[in-house]
Amino acid sequence: MTKSFNILFLILFAFSCGGDYVPKPKAELRLEYPKAQYTESNLELPFSFEINELASDITLKKVKASTESYGLNLEYPELKGTIFLTYKGINKDEKNLRDFLRDAQNLTQKHTVKADEIPVTPYENKERKVYGAFAEVKGNVASPAQFYVTDSVNHFLTGSLYFYAKPNYDSILPAAHYLQKDIKRIMESVTWK
């Protein structure tokens, strides 16, 4: 009985696997974010810029009373990320622009330990007197994008993008690309007062 059962099982097994094997296509996560709609920032700051309406929570604080320094957080709860902006007035007597530039570049360079690549794109708009650089930090890093802009005389603005998640480059990439476009829009739309 068991011999005939085994033979029947082998026959059924052999014929049940008929047909061609078709591999499943590669699946990719599809995240859709709303189309960015920008409005002019109406904040009491020595500069203005266009902000994405998706940034629902904006926190502004004066950093130091002795100098003109401000911290500004643009929070994106849907994307679980924040763009941290820091504005500093340039002191003509102390020539602190060099220090600000060095600090901004050092912040980016601290990510070289974990970064796969850090392409830096210079930015220049002579008409509005805005000069700077945008750095995309690729890899499992805490901040996947950083930038700075200045007029080289009075104003210096720097920013960094952070997420409320463990840095996993593949997972945060769609949100990082979306917010990097917002950072570039900030750089392109900044005007000094």
VOBA-1610 file (N, C-alpha, C; in pm, whole numbers, padded with zeros to 5 digits, always signed):
BEGIN
Met+00083-00119+00000Met+00000+00000+00000Met+00087+00125+00000Thr+00188+00126+00084Thr+00273+00245+00089Thr+00355+00260-00039Lys+00389+00147-00103Lys+00464+00155-00227Lys+00379+00219-00336Ser+00251+00181-00347Ser+00163+00240-00447Ser+00133+00386-00413Phe+00128+00417-00284Phe+00106+00556-00242Phe+00225+00643-00282Asn+00346+00591-00263Asn+00467+00665-00301Asn+00474+00686-00451Ile+00439+00587-00528Ile+00440+00600-00674Ile+00337+00704-00718Leu+00218+00699-00661Leu+00113+00796-00692Leu+00159+00938-00654Phe+00224+00949-00540Phe+00274+01080-00496Phe+00379+01132-00594Leu+00472+01047-00640Leu+00575+01090-00734Leu+00515+01129-00869Ile+00416+01059-00914Ile+00349+01093-01041Ile+00280+01228-01029Leu+00206+01248-00920Leu+00138+01376-00899Leu+00240+01490-00885Phe+00348+01464-00816Phe+00451+01565-00796Phe+00516+01604-00929Ala+00543+01504-01013Ala+00608+01529-01142Ala+00517+01611-01235Phe+00388+01582-01234Phe+00298+01654-01324Phe+00248+01787-01266Ser+00257+01803-01138Ser+00208+01928-01077Ser+00304+02044-01102Cys+00426+02016-01137Cys+00525+02122-01161Cys+00533+02156-01307Gly+00433+02127-01381Gly+00434+02155-01524Gly+00427+02305-01552Gly+00462+02342-01672Gly+00457+02483-01711Gly+00593+02548-01695Asp+00605+02659-01759Asp+00731+02733-01752Asp+00733+02821-01629Tyr+00851+02829-01571Tyr+00870+02916-01456Tyr+00888+03059-01507Val+00812+03151-01452Val+00824+03292-01489Val+00866+03370-01364Pro+00984+03431-01369Pro+01026+03507-01251Pro+00940+03632-01233Lys+00922+03667-01108Lys+00845+03787-01078Lys+00928+03910-01112Pro+00865+04012-01165Pro+00941+04134-01194Pro+00988+04201-01065Lys+01098+04274-01076Lys+01149+04347-00960Lys+01048+04450-00917Ala+01022+04454-00791Ala+00927+04553-00738Ala+01004+04666-00675Glu+00952+04787-00694Glu+01012+04903-00632Glu+00905+04977-00553Leu+00947+05029-00441Leu+00856+05105-00357Leu+00818+05233-00430Arg+00690+05260-00438Arg+00645+05381-00505Arg+00582+05473-00401Leu+00653+05579-00372Leu+00603+05678-00279Leu+00565+05802-00359Glu+00448+05850-00336Glu+00404+05970-00406Glu+00386+06082-00306Tyr+00451+06191-00331Tyr+00440+06308-00247Tyr+00364+06415-00323Pro+00296+06502-00251Pro+00221+06607-00321Pro+00315+06699-00399Lys+00263+06753-00507Lys+00342+06848-00586Lys+00374+06968-00497Ala+00499+07010-00500Ala+00543+07120-00414Ala+00478+07251-00458Gln+00423+07322-00362Gln+00367+07455-00385Gln+00440+07551-00293Tyr+00503+07649-00352Tyr+00588+07740-00276Tyr+00522+07875-00256Thr+00546+07931-00138Thr+00501+08066-00106Thr+00618+08142-00044Glu+00611+08272-00052Glu+00716+08356+00006Glu+00708+08349+00158Ser+00823+08334+00222Ser+00824+08332+00368Ser+00798+08473+00419Asn+00714+08485+00519Asn+00682+08614+00579Asn+00729+08615+00723Leu+00857+08599+00741Leu+00916+08592+00874Leu+01000+08717+00899Glu+01010+08754+01024Glu+01090+08870+01061Glu+01238+08832+01064Leu+01296+08821+00946Leu+01435+08781+00930Leu+01506+08876+00834Pro+01638+08880+00836Pro+01712+08965+00742Pro+01722+08906+00601Phe+01643+08805+00575Phe+01638+08743+00442Phe+01499+08683+00424Ser+01465+08655+00300Ser+01340+08584+00272Ser+01368+08476+00169Phe+01277+08382+00159Phe+01293+08271+00066Phe+01156+08210+00042Glu+01148+08123-00056Glu+01023+08052-00083Glu+01024+07921-00006Ile+00908+07891+00051Ile+00895+07772+00136Ile+00784+07683+00082Asn+00805+07554+00088Asn+00705+07455+00046Asn+00593+07454+00150Glu+00469+07456+00104Glu+00355+07455+00195Glu+00346+07324+00274Leu+00418+07221+00230Leu+00420+07093+00303Leu+00494+07106+00436Ala+00580+07207+00447Ala+00649+07233+00574Ala+00548+07297+00668Ser+00481+07215+00745Ser+00368+07264+00823Ser+00409+07329+00955Asp+00524+07294+01006Asp+00565+07348+01135Asp+00697+07423+01119Ile+00694+07553+01142Ile+00813+07636+01127Ile+00847+07693+01264Thr+00966+07663+01312Thr+01011+07712+01442Thr+01123+07811+01420Leu+01109+07931+01476Leu+01209+08035+01462Leu+01257+08075+01601Lys+01389+08084+01616Lys+01441+08130+01745Lys+01567+08213+01722Lys+01582+08314+01802Lys+01703+08396+01798Lys+01810+08321+01876Val+01925+08301+01815Val+02029+08219+01876Val+02107+08298+01979Lys+02159+08414+01943Lys+02238+08494+02036Lys+02188+08638+02031Ala+02176+08700+02145Ala+02129+08838+02151Ala+02235+08936+02103Ser+02364+08903+02119Ser+02470+08997+02085Ser+02494+09009+01935Thr+02469+08904+01861Thr+02486+08910+01716Thr+02355+08875+01649Glu+02349+08902+01522Glu+02229+08870+01447Glu+02237+08725+01402Ser+02187+08632+01482Ser+02188+08490+01449Ser+02050+08432+01478Tyr+02003+08349+01385Tyr+01871+08288+01398Tyr+01879+08141+01363Gly+01799+08062+01431Gly+01778+07923+01396Gly+01637+07907+01344Leu+01621+07833+01239Leu+01490+07816+01176Leu+01476+07669+01138Asn+01371+07604+01188Asn+01345+07463+01156Asn+01222+07453+01068Leu+01236+07391+00952Leu+01125+07364+00863Leu+01092+07216+00876Glu+00983+07185+00943Glu+00951+07045+00970Glu+00850+06992+00869Tyr+00876+06871+00824Tyr+00792+06800+00728Tyr+00743+06671+00795Pro+00633+06677+00871Pro+00587+06558+00944Pro+00554+06440+00853Glu+00498+06468+00735Glu+00464+06359+00642Glu+00587+06281+00599Leu+00699+06350+00586Leu+00822+06287+00540Leu+00915+06250+00655Lys+00874+06285+00777Lys+00953+06260+00897Lys+01093+06319+00884Gly+01097+06445+00838Gly+01224+06513+00821Gly+01216+06660+00856Thr+01333+06719+00876Thr+01343+06861+00908Thr+01461+06922+00835Ile+01441+07041+00782Ile+01551+07120+00728Ile+01584+07224+00836Phe+01706+07216+00888Phe+01752+07309+00990Phe+01831+07420+00921Leu+01785+07544+00939Leu+01853+07659+00881Leu+01915+07742+00993Thr+02033+07795+00968Thr+02099+07884+01062Thr+02147+08006+00986Tyr+02103+08122+01032Tyr+02145+08249+00972Tyr+02241+08320+01068Lys+02348+08375+01012Lys+02442+08453+01091Lys+02477+08580+01014Gly+02473+08691+01086Gly+02518+08817+01027Gly+02669+08821+01024Ile+02725+08868+00914Ile+02870+08876+00901Ile+02917+09005+00967Asn+03013+08993+01055Asn+03071+09107+01124Asn+03187+09160+01041Lys+03172+09281+00990Lys+03274+09338+00901Lys+03406+09361+00973Asp+03402+09389+01102Asp+03525+09416+01176Asp+03606+09290+01200Glu+03538+09180+01230Glu+03608+09056+01265Glu+03635+08967+01144Lys+03575+08995+01032Lys+03591+08912+00912Lys+03558+08766+00942Asn+03442+08742+01002Asn+03405+08606+01043Asn+03349+08521+00930Leu+03342+08573+00809Leu+03295+08493+00696Leu+03381+08369+00676Arg+03511+08384+00690Arg+03602+08269+00672Arg+03570+08160+00773Asp+03542+08199+00898Asp+03506+08100+01001Asp+03375+08030+00968Phe+03276+08107+00920Phe+03147+08049+00885Phe+03161+07948+00771Leu+03239+07984+00669Leu+03261+07894+00556Leu+03332+07766+00601Arg+03433+07782+00684Arg+03507+07666+00734Arg+03416+07574+00815Asp+03332+07631+00902Asp+03240+07551+00983Asp+03140+07476+00896Ala+03086+07543+00794Ala+02989+07478+00705Ala+03053+07363+00628Gln+03174+07384+00580Gln+03242+07279+00505Gln+03287+07165+00597Asn+03327+07198+00719Asn+03366+07093+00815Asn+03248+07005+00853Leu+03130+07064+00865Leu+03010+06985+00898Leu+02985+06880+00790Thr+03002+06919+00666Thr+02985+06824+00556Thr+03095+06718+00560Gln+03217+06759+00584Gln+03330+06665+00583Gln+03323+06563+00696Lys+03253+06595+00805Lys+03239+06499+00915Lys+03165+06373+00870His+03090+06382+00760His+03014+06268+00711His+03098+06175+00622Thr+03223+06209+00594Thr+03304+06126+00506Thr+03328+05987+00563Val+03320+05971+00693Val+03341+05840+00756Val+03235+05741+00709Lys+03109+05785+00702Lys+02998+05696+00664Lys+02954+05713+00519Ala+02987+05826+00457Ala+02937+05857+00323Ala+03003+05773+00215Asp+02924+05739+00113Asp+02978+05671-00004Asp+03038+05772-00100Glu+02972+05889-00105Glu+03014+05993-00198Glu+02954+06126-00152Ile+03025+06237-00174Ile+02973+06369-00139Ile+02995+06463-00257Pro+02907+06459-00357Pro+02921+06557-00466Pro+02876+06696-00419Val+02958+06795-00447Val+02929+06933-00408Val+02907+07015-00535Thr+02794+07086-00539Thr+02760+07169-00653Thr+02765+07315-00613Pro+02852+07395-00675Pro+02855+07537-00642Pro+02731+07607-00695Tyr+02692+07715-00627Tyr+02575+07794-00668Tyr+02615+07940-00672Glu+02569+08010-00777Glu+02601+08152-00790Glu+02488+08224-00863Asn+02442+08333-00805Asn+02346+08422-00870Asn+02396+08565-00845Lys+02464+08619-00943Lys+02527+08750-00929Lys+02424+08862-00916Glu+02310+08849-00982Glu+02208+08954-00975Glu+02156+08973-00833Arg+02132+08864-00763Arg+02081+08873-00626Arg+02192+08867-00521Lys+02316+08854-00567Lys+02433+08846-00478Lys+02420+08728-00382Val+02398+08610-00440Val+02387+08486-00363Val+02491+08389-00417Tyr+02582+08346-00328Tyr+02688+08254-00365Tyr+02693+08143-00260Gly+02715+08021-00305Gly+02718+07912-00208Gly+02748+07778-00270Ala+02707+07674-00199Ala+02730+07537-00245Ala+02625+07445-00184Phe+02590+07341-00261Phe+02498+07237-00217Phe+02574+07105-00217Ala+02566+07031-00106Ala+02634+06902-00095Ala+02530+06792-00071Glu+02527+06694-00160Glu+02443+06576-00140Glu+02534+06468-00080Val+02500+06425+00039Val+02582+06326+00109Val+02516+06190+00089Lys+02578+06107+00007Lys+02520+05976-00027Lys+02573+05869+00067Gly+02482+05782+00110Gly+02519+05673+00200Gly+02435+05677+00326Asn+02465+05589+00420Asn+02393+05581+00546Asn+02446+05687+00643Val+02408+05811+00619Val+02457+05924+00698Val+02341+05993+00768Ala+02374+06071+00869Ala+02270+06141+00946Ala+02204+06252+00864Ser+02281+06322+00783Ser+02229+06435+00705Ser+02259+06414+00557Pro+02158+06379+00476Pro+02182+06351+00334Pro+02197+06475+00245Ala+02180+06595+00301Ala+02198+06716+00220Ala+02233+06833+00310Gln+02326+06916+00260Gln+02367+07035+00334Gln+02399+07144+00232Phe+02384+07268+00276Phe+02414+07380+00187Phe+02454+07503+00267Tyr+02507+07600+00196Tyr+02527+07733+00252Tyr+02517+07834+00138Val+02470+07954+00170Val+02467+08066+00077Val+02506+08193+00153Thr+02565+08287+00081Thr+02609+08411+00142Thr+02613+08521+00036Asp+02615+08645+00081Asp+02640+08756-00011Asp+02785+08802+00003Ser+02861+08737+00089Ser+03003+08762+00116Ser+03029+08893+00188Val+02924+08966+00227Val+02943+09095+00293Val+02868+09102+00425Asn+02737+09072+00423Asn+02653+09090+00541Asn+02583+08964+00592His+02555+08870+00502His+02465+08759+00534His+02530+08624+00509Phe+02497+08527+00597Phe+02543+08388+00579Phe+02432+08296+00626Leu+02387+08205+00539Leu+02280+08111+00570Leu+02329+07970+00540Thr+02313+07882+00636Thr+02351+07742+00616Thr+02233+07653+00653Gly+02230+07533+00596Gly+02119+07443+00626Gly+02159+07297+00612Ser+02086+07213+00685Ser+02109+07069+00683Ser+01975+06997+00687Leu+01968+06883+00623Leu+01848+06800+00622Leu+01872+06680+00713Tyr+01776+06656+00802Tyr+01781+06539+00891Tyr+01647+06469+00891Phe+01648+06337+00912Phe+01526+06258+00922Phe+01514+06199+01062Tyr+01390+06171+01102Tyr+01364+06110+01233Tyr+01368+05959+01220Ala+01472+05907+01164Ala+01482+05762+01142Ala+01630+05724+01138Lys+01655+05596+01160Lys+01791+05546+01148Lys+01835+05567+01003Pro+01957+05618+00982Pro+01998+05646+00845Pro+02014+05519+00762Asn+01918+05495+00676Asn+01923+05386+00579Asn+01899+05450+00443Tyr+02005+05466+00368Tyr+02003+05544+00244Tyr+01893+05501+00148Asp+01877+05371+00129Asp+01775+05322+00035Asp+01634+05357+00080Ser+01609+05352+00209Ser+01475+05377+00261Ser+01436+05525+00255Ile+01531+05612+00285Ile+01497+05755+00291Ile+01520+05827+00158Leu+01573+05758+00057Leu+01609+05822-00068Leu+01495+05899-00135Pro+01373+05842-00147Pro+01267+05921-00211Pro+01235+06050-00135Ala+01227+06042-00004Ala+01200+06163+00075Ala+01318+06259+00069Ala+01439+06206+00068Ala+01558+06292+00060Ala+01560+06368-00071His+01527+06303-00181His+01525+06371-00310His+01419+06481-00312Tyr+01304+06453-00254Tyr+01196+06553-00248Tyr+01242+06676-00170Leu+01303+06654-00054Leu+01346+06766+00030Leu+01471+06834-00025Gln+01553+06764-00100Gln+01667+06829-00164Gln+01620+06930-00267Lys+01509+06902-00333Lys+01451+07000-00426Lys+01406+07125-00350Asp+01352+07106-00230Asp+01313+07221-00147Asp+01435+07302-00106Ile+01543+07234-00072Ile+01665+07304-00034Ile+01717+07386-00152Lys+01717+07326-00269Lys+01763+07400-00387Lys+01672+07519-00416Arg+01543+07504-00390Arg+01450+07616-00409Arg+01479+07728-00308Ile+01514+07691-00185Ile+01552+07791-00086Ile+01675+07868-00136Met+01775+07795-00185Met+01897+07859-00234Met+01868+07952-00351Glu+01782+07908-00442Glu+01751+07986-00561Glu+01662+08107-00533Ser+01583+08101-00427Ser+01487+08207-00401Ser+01527+08302-00289Val+01639+08275-00220Val+01677+08360-00108Val+01709+08501-00157Thr+01656+08599-00085Thr+01687+08740-00112Thr+01725+08805+00021Trp+01827+08885+00016Trp+01877+08952+00137Trp+01801+09083+00158Lys+01776+09117+00283Lys+01705+09242+00315Lys+01805+09345+00363
//
